[in-house]
Amino acid sequence: MAQQQVELPEWLQQVDQQKNQQPEAMLALLLQHQSELASLTTAQQAHWYFLQAALYNALGQHQQQQQAAQQGLELVGDQPSVLKVKLLY
């Protein structure tokens, strides 16, 4: 599996960097930008769902975590990637 580096918007990078320290605030930031989701590339959208799943997991909201991970997996499809592995767990 090759590591595929995805260029992320600045706000998505912030969510990624601070998801463990401030999960509630980062989930709020992520949801503030939900309207931009359709304008992101497929890889960026999959990363958005991965971060959403990680934040829901950190907040103990496992049903929402599972739904977000499933949406991310649908975007990744059958392509082998590190993100796909992260979404599976």
Secondary structure, DSSP 8 states (H G I E B T S, - for coil): ---------HHHHHHHHHTTT-HHHHHHHHHHTGGGGGGS-HHHHHHHHHHHHHHHHHTT-HHHHHHHHHHHHHHHTT---HHHHHHH-
